[in-house]
């Protein structure tokens, strides 16, 4: 019985873990702003997180630190500076990979 409970707990823990994906280091090609957040298109896109769309990534406006991430993206778009993104899961519509972290390449992250 003890082994069965441990096995079920292990399966539950593994099932709920979401691994992060990372984009390549590149410039921002386009951004759109909507009611629920910001869509970001990089010059080099990839299909991540098993979401249905591969043309945009999504930054949820309800996310903690949204303002800091959004302003960093805007500044780097205006300056043609490179960025890369950490993605975890899909947005609520299951279409777009969800941005969980923004790495700005005027810092040491892209070296």
Buried (B, 14 or more C-beta within 10 A) or exposed (E): EEEEEEEEEEEEEEEEEEEEBEBEBBBBEEBEEEEEBBBBEBEEBEEBBEBEBBEBBBBBBEBEEBEEBBEBBBEBBEEEBBBBBBBBBBBEEEBBBBBBBBBBBEEEBBE
